[in-house]
Amino acid sequence: MIHERALQAETDAPVFIPLWAFKVSLAKKAKKGAFFPQKSCICCKKIDSEGMLLQFSVSNYRCFRELQTLNLAASSQDKDLPGNCFASVAPTLDGKRWVKGAAIYGANASGKTTILNALEALSGMVTESAKMTDPEEWIPQIEPFAFCTDSPENPTAFSIAFVANAIRYEYRVAATRTRIWHESLRAFPNRLEQVWFCRDWLPADGTYSWTPERPTGFERDRQLEGYTLSNMLFLSKAIASNRDDLQPVFRWFKEHLRFMDLSARSRFGYDTTLKMLKEQGKLSERIISLLQTADLGVIDAKVIGTPILTLPLNEVPNGEKSSPLEMYIRQAWSTAWENILDPSSYKPELTHRGPDETKWKVSWDSESAGTHRLFGLTGPWLEILSRGSVICIDELESSLHPLLVRELLRLFFSEQDNQNGAQILFTTHNPILLDPTLLRRDQIWFTSKSSEGVANLYPLTDYSPRKGESLIKGYLAGRYGAVPIVPEGLVDDSIDRDPVANGVKESNEPSV
């Protein structure tokens, strides 16, 4: 099922158009405040966060041909689970509410992972673009819609709205594999939009147009504009040239927006959790507490292992005193080793509860895959909550029980545990998470793909589910789309299942 979404100025969602030209701004035609939810009477905690994600749009990327928008504005009509929302202290967002997370459901290969991939691609362009030295080098993050034969040169476009240091920003990029066609940054330190820079490629002239002539709130650098390669983002180039005024934007992408790989091949989070345990700080206590309450039978956790350097720094094997140079080298090496925490030398050791309240220490290699996964997830999870980061996770339920995943999500949606505005975007197949006591209806999104390979992203709210409606039954019944359509037994009845049994003789001899 393909759901066509119309973007209307009258909706309560902020709309930014990431079409490659960006020539028309709907904001000029809309009434003041029309793109944002109206002030709600629902109590919502204000968060002085380092930054939050408001909206992300993409077009002409992998399986997405048309404009797709993931909007995290909370619906003004939904009064359920107010703790799953927060308000920002940014001046232009006063009275608006935003959800703390979004779940994306969809069949395999329907595009749900691609949304997160697109966000990571934009982040990668921002953080890596300045490393370009060859103007002929392809931009690796650009992957246009694979089946587009009519206009293969159309740029891939990204548009993102976020808050950094209590200021709302809108950043837009459109590019082909060989060139940046459009790049612009808008800031809203107050209620008036400030266009800091806007860069457009003019094919007829073979050059870039830079506007505005005299930006408000931003000092234009024409020399730096000239030094920016055609396959390089100006934002990245400016940061490499020590432009401090763009640091909040760059740091949001580099440090605040994070991506977590929970696949079986990934070691994400293992070293982070290990280091936190070894430091024995406040987060290490919370790690142990989380492991204890996860019903794994774990009652304690610590780090074991021996670093390479075990001798006193001022002694050598023969008992003589070290020279100043030797002491310096040994001290530097010891410090470096402590920072690296080589997993081959340090490992976690979990203590389990045995019969009659006995305690048993189990080697790390003997722990289950689920325990490994939860251990690796615990450290980064608590760190993200403490820093108020935005985390993107593909297939959150990987190697974890659905009930455990539900409680991990409750940490994000808890006002007590999430006091710094952390947000989570995750993909999942797990229908159990479609729980009205866990997720609001405006936190649930779906992806589906047409027979032509074109994917579409749409929210559950487009179906206006009734209050009290079983979302689990509706989803599994295909009421909202986003489920695979497969024959019973996974084999088409028109296909001969056993050619040998039906008189077809197998032979390795060539036919005559």
C-alpha positions in Angstrom: 0.0 0.0 0.0 1.3 3.5 -0.9 0.0 6.4 1.1 0.3 9.8 -0.7 1.0 12.6 1.8 0.1 16.2 1.0 2.1 18.9 2.7 -0.3 21.7 3.5 0.5 25.0 5.2 -2.6 24.6 7.3 -1.3 21.6 9.2 0.1 21.9 12.6 3.6 20.6 11.4 6.5 22.8 10.4 7.1 22.4 6.7 10.4 23.0 4.9 10.7 22.1 1.3 13.9 20.3 0.3 13.4 20.3 -3.4 16.7 20.9 -5.1 16.0 24.4 -6.3 14.5 25.7 -3.1 13.2 28.7 -5.0 9.8 28.9 -3.4 9.4 29.4 0.4 6.0 28.4 1.6 6.6 30.3 4.8 6.1 33.6 2.9 2.6 32.5 1.9 1.6 31.1 5.2 0.2 33.0 8.1 2.5 33.7 11.0 2.9 30.5 13.0 0.9 28.4 10.6 3.7 25.8 10.3 3.8 25.1 14.0 1.4 23.5 16.4 -0.7 26.0 18.3 0.0 26.6 22.0 -1.5 23.7 24.0 -3.0 23.7 27.4 -1.4 20.4 28.1 1.4 20.6 30.7 4.7 20.0 29.1 8.2 20.4 30.6 10.5 22.9 29.0 13.9 21.5 28.1 17.0 23.7 28.0 18.7 21.1 25.7 22.0 21.3 23.9 19.8 20.7 20.8 16.9 18.8 19.5 15.7 17.5 16.1 12.5 19.1 14.8 12.2 17.8 11.3 14.1 16.0 8.5 13.2 15.8 4.8 14.9 14.0 1.9 14.2 13.4 -1.8 15.8 11.5 -4.6 17.8 9.2 -2.2 18.1 5.5 -2.7 14.5 4.1 -2.7 12.9 7.6 -2.1 12.2 9.4 -5.3 9.7 12.1 -4.0 9.9 14.4 -1.0 9.6 12.5 2.3 9.4 14.3 5.7 9.8 13.0 9.2 8.2 15.6 11.5 8.7 15.4 15.3 6.1 18.1 16.2 3.6 16.8 18.7 0.0 16.9 17.7 -2.0 19.5 19.5 -5.0 17.1 19.4 -3.3 14.2 21.2 -3.5 14.6 24.9 -2.1 11.2 25.8 1.3 10.6 27.4 2.4 14.2 27.9 5.6 12.9 29.3 6.6 11.7 25.8 6.8 15.4 24.7 8.8 18.4 25.7 9.0 22.1 24.8 12.1 24.0 23.7 13.4 27.2 25.2 14.2 28.5 21.7 12.5 31.9 21.2 10.6 30.9 18.0 9.3 27.6 19.5 7.7 29.0 22.6 4.6 27.0 23.4 5.3 24.3 20.8 5.7 20.6 21.8 8.0 18.0 20.3 8.0 14.3 20.8 11.0 12.6 22.4 11.1 9.8 19.8 9.7 8.2 16.8 9.3 4.5 15.8 9.4 3.6 12.1 7.6 0.4 11.0 7.8 -1.2 7.6 8.3 -4.5 5.7 11.8 -5.6 4.8 13.3 -3.4 2.1 10.5 -0.8 2.4 12.7 2.1 3.2 12.6 2.5 7.0 16.3 2.1 7.4 16.9 4.4 4.4 15.4 7.3 6.4 18.1 6.9 9.0 20.7 6.3 6.3 19.7 9.7 4.7 20.1 11.5 8.0 23.5 9.9 8.5 24.5 10.8 4.9 23.8 14.4 5.5 25.7 14.3 8.8 28.6 12.6 7.0 28.7 15.3 4.4 28.9 18.0 7.0 31.6 16.4 9.0 33.7 15.0 6.2 33.2 17.4 3.3 36.2 19.7 4.2 38.6 16.8 3.6 37.9 16.9 -0.2 41.0 18.0 -2.1 40.1 16.9 -5.6 37.3 18.8 -7.3 36.7 15.8 -9.6 36.1 13.4 -6.7 32.6 12.1 -6.3 30.6 12.9 -3.1 30.3 9.4 -1.5 27.2 10.2 0.5 25.0 10.9 -2.5 23.1 7.9 -3.7 20.2 9.0 -6.0 17.0 7.0 -6.6 18.2 3.9 -8.3 15.4 3.5 -10.9 15.2 7.0 -12.1 15.8 6.9 -15.9 14.0 10.1 -17.0 16.2 12.6 -15.1 19.2 10.9 -13.6 21.0 14.2 -13.0 18.4 15.5 -10.5 20.2 16.4 -7.3 19.5 14.5 -4.0 18.1 16.9 -1.5 18.2 17.1 2.3 16.6 19.6 4.6 16.8 19.6 8.4 15.5 21.8 11.2 17.0 21.5 14.7 17.8 23.5 17.8 21.4 24.1 18.9 22.2 26.3 21.9 18.6 27.4 22.2 18.6 28.7 18.6 16.6 27.1 15.8 18.4 26.4 12.5 17.3 25.2 9.1 20.0 23.7 6.9 19.4 22.6 3.3 21.6 20.8 0.8 21.1 19.6 -2.7 23.8 17.8 -4.6 24.6 15.3 -7.4 27.5 13.0 -7.1 29.8 15.5 -8.7 28.6 18.9 -7.4 26.8 20.9 -4.7 23.8 22.5 -6.4 22.3 24.3 -3.4 23.4 25.0 0.2 21.8 27.4 2.7 21.6 28.0 6.4 18.9 30.0 8.2 19.0 30.9 11.8 16.2 32.1 14.1 17.8 33.8 17.2 14.6 35.7 17.5 11.3 35.5 15.7 12.7 36.8 12.4 14.4 34.5 10.0 18.1 35.3 9.2 19.5 33.8 6.0 23.2 33.4 6.9 24.2 32.1 3.5 22.6 30.7 0.3 24.7 29.1 -2.4 23.2 28.1 -5.8 24.9 26.6 -8.9 24.1 28.5 -12.1 24.7 26.1 -15.0 24.4 28.7 -17.7 27.1 30.9 -16.1 29.2 28.1 -14.8 29.5 29.7 -11.4 27.8 29.9 -8.0 25.5 32.6 -6.8 26.0 33.6 -3.2 23.2 35.5 -1.3 22.3 37.6 0.6 24.7 40.4 -0.2 24.8 41.6 3.5 23.5 38.8 5.8 22.0 39.6 9.1 23.8 38.0 12.0 26.5 36.5 9.8 29.7 38.0 8.4 30.2 37.1 4.7 33.6 35.9 3.6 34.0 36.2 -0.2 37.5 34.8 -0.2 36.4 31.7 1.7 33.5 31.3 -0.7 35.9 31.3 -3.6 38.1 28.6 -1.9 35.1 26.2 -1.5 35.3 23.4 -4.0 32.2 22.5 -6.1 32.0 19.1 -4.3 32.5 20.6 -0.8 30.0 22.1 1.6 30.6 25.7 2.6 29.7 24.8 6.2 32.5 22.3 6.4 35.0 24.6 4.7 34.1 27.4 7.1 34.7 25.2 10.2 38.0 24.1 8.8 38.8 27.8 8.4 38.0 28.6 12.1 34.6 30.2 11.7 33.4 30.2 15.3 29.9 31.5 14.5 29.1 28.2 12.7 30.5 25.9 15.4 27.1 25.3 17.1 25.7 24.0 13.8 28.7 21.8 13.0 28.9 20.5 16.6 25.3 19.5 16.5 26.0 17.2 13.5 29.3 15.9 14.8 28.7 15.4 18.5 24.9 15.7 19.2 23.5 13.5 16.4 24.6 9.9 16.9 24.0 6.6 15.1 24.0 3.2 16.8 24.5 -0.2 15.0 23.0 -3.1 17.0 23.7 -5.7 14.3 25.4 -8.9 15.3 28.6 -7.8 13.7 28.8 -4.6 15.6 30.8 -3.9 18.8 29.1 -0.5 19.2 29.0 0.6 22.9 31.1 -2.3 24.2 34.2 -0.1 24.8 32.1 2.8 26.0 30.4 0.7 28.7 33.7 -0.9 29.6 35.4 2.4 30.2 32.5 3.8 32.2 32.6 0.7 34.5 36.4 1.1 35.0 36.1 4.8 35.9 33.6 3.8 38.6 31.6 7.1 38.4 27.9 7.8 38.7 27.2 6.3 35.3 28.9 3.0 36.3 26.5 2.7 39.2 23.6 3.2 36.9 25.0 0.6 34.5 25.1 -2.0 37.2 21.6 -1.0 38.4 20.2 -1.4 34.9 21.9 -4.8 34.5 20.5 -5.9 37.8 16.9 -4.9 36.9 17.0 -6.4 33.4 16.2 -9.9 34.8 19.5 -11.4 33.5 20.4 -12.8 36.9 23.2 -10.3 37.2 24.0 -8.9 40.6 27.3 -7.2 40.0 29.7 -6.1 37.2 33.3 -5.1 37.0 36.2 -4.8 34.7 39.0 -7.4 34.9 42.4 -7.5 33.1 46.0 -6.5 33.4 47.5 -3.7 31.4 50.9 -4.2 29.7 52.8 -2.1 32.2 52.7 -3.6 35.7 56.1 -2.4 37.0 56.4 0.8 39.1 57.2 3.7 36.8 60.4 4.6 38.6 61.9 1.1 38.6 63.4 -1.2 35.9 63.7 -5.0 36.1 67.2 -5.0 37.6 66.1 -2.8 40.4 68.0 0.3 39.1 66.3 3.7 38.9 64.9 4.8 35.6 66.4 7.7 33.8 64.1 10.8 33.3 63.6 9.8 29.6 62.7 6.3 30.5 60.2 7.5 33.1 58.6 9.9 30.6 58.2 7.1 28.0 56.8 4.7 30.5 54.4 7.3 31.9 53.2 8.3 28.4 52.7 4.7 27.3 50.8 3.8 30.5 48.5 6.8 30.1 47.9 6.0 26.4 47.1 2.4 27.3 44.6 3.4 30.0 42.8 5.6 27.4 42.7 2.9 24.7 41.4 0.2 27.0 42.4 -2.6 24.5 39.5 -5.1 24.7 42.1 -7.9 24.5 43.4 -6.9 27.9 40.3 -5.7 29.6 37.0 -7.5 29.7 33.8 -7.2 31.8 33.0 -9.8 34.4 29.4 -10.3 35.5 28.5 -11.9 38.8 25.3 -14.0 38.7 23.0 -15.1 41.4 23.1 -18.9 42.0 21.1 -21.4 44.1 20.7 -20.5 47.8 21.9 -16.9 47.2 25.3 -18.0 46.0 27.3 -15.8 43.7 28.9 -17.1 40.5 31.4 -15.2 38.3 30.9 -16.0 34.6 33.5 -15.4 31.9 32.6 -12.9 29.3 32.9 -15.4 26.5 30.3 -17.6 28.2 27.7 -14.9 28.4 24.8 -15.0 25.9 24.5 -12.8 22.8 21.6 -10.9 24.4 23.7 -10.1 27.5 26.5 -8.9 25.2 24.0 -6.7 23.3 22.5 -5.2 26.5 25.9 -4.6 28.0 27.1 -2.8 24.9 23.9 -0.8 24.8 23.8 0.2 28.4 26.7 2.6 28.5 25.9 4.7 25.4 22.2 4.6 26.3 22.8 6.3 29.7 25.4 8.6 28.2 22.9 9.8 25.6 20.3 10.5 28.2 22.7 12.5 30.3 23.9 14.5 27.3 20.5 15.0 25.7 21.7 13.7 22.3 19.7 12.5 19.3 20.2 8.8 18.7 19.2 6.8 15.6 19.0 3.0 15.8 18.2 0.5 13.1 16.2 -2.5 14.4 16.3 -1.7 18.1 15.0 -5.1 19.1 18.1 -6.9 17.8 18.9 -9.7 20.3 16.8 -8.1 23.0 13.4 -9.2 24.4 10.5 -6.9 23.5 9.7 -6.2 27.1 13.3 -5.2 27.8 13.2 -2.9 24.7 10.0 -1.3 26.0 11.6 -0.5 29.4 14.6 1.0 27.7 12.3 3.3 25.7 10.5 4.3 28.9 13.8 5.7 30.1 13.7 8.1 27.1 10.1 9.0 27.8 10.6 9.5 31.5 10.8 13.1 32.7 13.0 11.9 35.6 15.5 10.0 33.5 15.5 12.2 30.4 15.9 15.7 31.8 18.2 17.0 29.0 16.0 16.5 25.9 17.4 13.3 24.5 15.5 12.0 21.5 15.4 8.6 19.8 14.6 7.5 16.2 14.4 3.8 15.7 13.2 1.2 13.2 11.5 -1.9 14.3 9.3 -4.9 13.3 8.0 -5.4 16.8 4.3 -4.9 17.0 4.3 -5.2 20.8 5.8 -1.7 20.9 2.5 -0.3 19.4 1.4 0.1 22.9 -0.7 3.2 23.7 0.8 3.3 27.2 4.3 3.5 25.6 4.0 5.4 22.3 1.8 8.3 21.3 0.0 8.0 18.0 2.1 10.9 16.6 5.3 9.0 17.4 4.5 6.1 15.0 5.5 6.2 11.3 5.4 3.7 8.5 7.2 3.0 5.2 6.0 1.1 2.2 7.2 0.5 -1.3 5.3 0.4 -4.6 5.7 -2.3 -7.3 7.9 0.2 -9.1 10.4 0.3 -6.2 9.3 3.8 -4.9 9.2 4.1 -1.2 7.0 6.3 0.9 7.1 7.6 4.5 3.9 8.5 6.3 2.6 8.8 9.9 0.0 6.8 11.7 -2.0 9.9 12.3 -2.9 10.1 8.6 -5.3 7.2 9.4 -6.9 9.0 12.3 -7.1 5.8 14.5 -9.8 5.9 17.0 -9.0 6.3 20.7 -8.8 2.8 22.2 -8.2 1.2 18.8 -5.9 -1.8 18.9 -2.9 -0.6 16.9 -1.3 -4.0 17.1 -4.2 -5.7 15.5 -4.6 -3.0 13.0 -1.0 -3.1 12.0 -0.8 -6.9 11.7 -4.0 -6.9 9.6 -2.5 -4.5 7.2 -4.8 -1.6 8.0 -2.0 0.9 7.9 0.1 -0.8 5.2 3.8 -1.3 5.9 3.5 -5.1 6.1 4.8 -7.6 3.6 2.4 -9.4 1.2 3.6 -12.9 1.0 2.0 -16.2 -0.1 1.3 -18.9 2.6 4.4 -21.0 2.8 6.5 -18.3 1.1 6.3 -20.2 -2.2 4.0 -19.2 -5.1 1.5 -22.0 -5.9 2.1 -21.6 -9.6 5.7 -22.7 -9.1 6.5 -26.5 -9.2 7.8 -27.2 -5.7 9.3 -30.6 -6.4 10.1 -31.2 -10.1 11.6 -34.6 -9.5 8.4 -35.9 -7.7 6.3 -34.6 -10.7 8.2 -36.6 -13.3 10.9 -34.1 -14.3 14.1 -36.1 -14.6 17.3 -34.4 -13.4 20.4 -35.0 -15.5 23.8 -33.5 -15.8 24.1 -34.7 -19.4 23.8 -32.0 -22.1 20.5 -32.1 -24.1 20.7 -33.3 -27.7 
